């Protein structure tokens, strides 16, 4: 038995098998509970759960009304986590999100007291984040990366687990500010919420226009979620798989890519955070499948949501209507898994 | 680890099967290569009269197969590849690969679980299932090679000598030309033949016959372009040489006639000589007049003959002296270059010594002197000699009269050669006639009305001459001045002119807008004013103004430029100029002000900023090649 690190679950080989099995069961229960409230969007739900387990954050792009708020609210409720929602508007200020020092007059005299903002929650829904100014958007940077908030000279730790699900409208819509690259890189995955199919729409109407639904049941506790997070970190990754991840991330860099389209259409490739997202996402995919190590297929499965917001197109790419998704798909199709 | 050992054993079994399969494929590939090589060898051997033995062929094929099997079978097969093969046969989730690469001496609990899982799955996997027997990939190649070898062995081959047959000359012939394509040239040949018959000029007759023969061969398509060019160039040179000689003859005859006309006793003979050119009848008239003068006034006749001899010698010498200057333009460039240095007396003497025409004139001068001496001495043969010299001088005059026909023949051959070299033999006349039609109807190609009726030919001819002069002036074609002058002469002398001159005039009228503006690129011929220089090929770029440049945008075949390339090209040219940067900065400042105002919708601000970011000043860049 190896020495355990902080947050590391100390297990024997048999216990590992049991832990993986339990992980799978609990995750299925969580997805099932979310699926009981939310119709469709299975890919988005799965990726949100993966990000929760990986300790990352998610950016969801899509038109209003596709169940993004319901998703994150249901997930928080199913895990018995605190939830807050911030509606981003052009006049929203950083203090409105983070909190501010207020003068409190009590028996002890006048003093400043920090009034926590809505970001002090386990699950934060930053709704329509690209409607706020870049200044307010950037207020989330420290919180998302360091899981802490600094106001004045005081730093406040955010309660673990801390998870931000930000939604944004398509960039072409009125009144939107594009997210800065640094902010985009903080998100583990960028997801696209697609409109429901006809059958899903029928199901939505059946559920929402009839009798009131049951309340969301708690299927995981906060502590269990942290255990699952720790288990994810222990999943080993074979060197060939990791090598594939490294080569894939390098191939998004126009200076090093073997693909001509990347050289021509990409301004900036993925940062190392992209590789971290690939590995973590692949590990969770492996655990969801009951396996002990990720495969090449797991990496391929998470490649697009993990890299699409980290591959920034140049003018040529924008003018030609190239998408980051198409470039990543081409990279996946051309890059050999083992050189 | 024991479990890891099990995994290695199973992967080793898979590796052996992979090696066997590789050896099999190598053997097939080696046999195929050997068969192909043998097929070539058999062909060569049979061509040389021998045939390899079947046992040897079979042995070589087997050797090739064995070599291929050894080479491919001996290649290193990493265990990771075996693991991938096994994983693919299981569920494709890389369990064995991960276990193989993560199995270390101090495995973590996760790795132990991973290896145990991998071993459990590997035990259920049969190596035959992981590497199933399959047909070697090189079998189709082997079949093709076998067919090639069989064909080489069975195909009836003849000896090398029998295979070498007469080879057809690799000459590209024209298709037969449309009727009327060479009418103008035929007319020139016919006129030359008539003039030769009238003047009794064998040299002109031979040239006219050769030209007519060349025209017939061109019209029937039996003459290739290179052969036609050589033939026409030779004809042109011969005609130019003959015209130069005719000019000298004519000048010598005129000078002798003037000397005879200056003497009252021989004036009638001189006048008769001056009118030569109408036919052989003039020869007898001049001969009789000079004979009569010699019979009645031998002393005066002797003086006149001596004066004629002196004038003839002076004219011949003058012509020789000016021949390198004024007449240089009459000669083809090749001759002009050869003679350009001929100016010193010894060189001139040496040249004249080899020139039959010069020798002929010298001989005539001597005979005139002899006749003068005979008459002066009261020799009874004075009359006979005078009559003979009269015939000689008349014949000299007739040879001089052939000069115009020879020059027309030379120009016609030159124009035809230019058309052949430009490849417009089939269409050139049709184009010229269309242009002629437009010019005749008073419509020039540039939209200007032609000169009112009655003067069209003259003005068009003048424009032709002008256009030719401009075109040839800097076009550095052959003999620019001559071409222009000559065509002008043709037009003036023949009124509406021969067809060639008229067509050329019409062409010049049609294209004067370009030929006059773009002077310097013409060819001096007039078929295509302002076109490629004489001898230019198809597709030669026309002359451009000095400020024009070509920009190549690299594009794949069949596609136009993409939006990025369009804007990128514009950026590469103009976005870097200081003027553009100044203008951009002015506008950008105003735009930033406007964006700060509430009047600009929030959602549009980003678009405006992005637009200005795209068109910001930047250094020129190469346009990327489209990959669409």
Interface residues (C-beta under 8 A of the other chain):
Chain A: X1 X2 X11 X12 X13 X14 X15 X16 X17 X20 X90 X171 X173 X174 X175 X176 X177 X178 X234 X235 X236 X237 X238 X239 X240 X241 X260 X261 X264 X286 X289 X291 X292 X293 X294 X295 X296 X297 X298 X315 X316 X317 X319 X320 X338
Chain B: X80 X81 X84 X87 X92 X93 X94 X95 X97 X98 X99 X100 X101 X102 X106 X108 X109 X110 X111 X112 X113 X114 X116 X117 X562 X563 X564 X567 X568 X601 X602 X603 X604 X606 X614 X624 X627
